[in-house]
C-alpha cells in the first residue's frame, strides 16, 4: 500500500505542476481534466501525508524513550506522543484503504431518475409522486439542480411515469443504490374501508452519458413530434413541441415534453437516450462478472425489491443491508442521508473484504 501511495503522491505533484504551466492553462479541456484528477487525488495525498507525519512522530517518540537517562517528565511526554501518534497512524491507514478502493467512474456524473408505477394501480401512481417529492427534496437540500424530462400523470394526481435529471457533482455517487423496486404499505387515499394495501414503484438511476461515449448514427433514429398532454399551461395541446425518439436497432423509446421548445425537448430526449444506451451497454458488460463479485447492496437491477415504506408503523426498511429506521416521515421529506450513508458503508465493507 505504501508503494502505491508514493506513486499517487508523485502523480499528484506532477498534476499540480502541470496546472501551473501556461500552455495547459490555455488548453481548457486539458486544464479541466487535470483539475478533476487533482481533486480526486488530493484527499488521498492529504491523508497519506497525515499518516507519514504520525509514523515519523511515533518513531521519534520511540527513539526518545530508548535514550538512556531521560527524566520522568520527558518520558511521560514521549509515551503520550507515542500512543497518540500510533492511534492517528492506524486511523489514517484504515481511511486510506477506503480512499484507495477503485472509484466508480460514474460517481461524479449527473443522474437521470426514472420512476414508474408498478403493482397497485392508482395507489402505485400516487406513491410514485411521493417518491418524486422525496428525491426532489433530497436533491434541493444537497444543492443539486432538478430538471423534469417527461411526466405522465393520472387523473388523481399520481404519475404513471416521471423522469427527471438531478444535476450536480457527485449526484450518481449518492443515488446509485436507489435503483430497484420500492414497496409501500399504507391505507390508500382511494380506500374507503381503511385496509392496508401493498403497492410497488420501480426506480431506475442512470448516470448521464457524455456525447463522446456513444456513437449514435442519426440514421438509426426515428424522431416524431406530437402535442404535449397533461397539466402545464396554455401551450399544452397547441404546438407540437413534444419529442419522441426511437432508437431503431434496440427499440429504445424516449419522450420529452417538459419544455415549450421543440429543440430543448429534443436535446433532453437525446441525453436520456444516450444514458439508457450506455446503461444497457454497461449492464451487458457487468453480466459477465461472477455473482460473488457483485456488490452486497444489490446489483442495481430494477426488478430487485430493495426497500419497504410501512406507513402504519412509520418504518423504512432497506432489505439489502437489513437497515430499519422508524423515521418514515423524515425520509419522505427528503432526509435520505442516513440510508444512503449506510448503503455506501456496506458497499465499501464488501469491497474491502474481497480485497
Order of alpha helices (4+ residues) and beta strands (2+ residues): alpha-alpha-alpha-alpha-beta-alpha-beta-beta-alpha-beta-beta-beta-beta-beta-alpha-beta-beta-beta-alpha-alpha
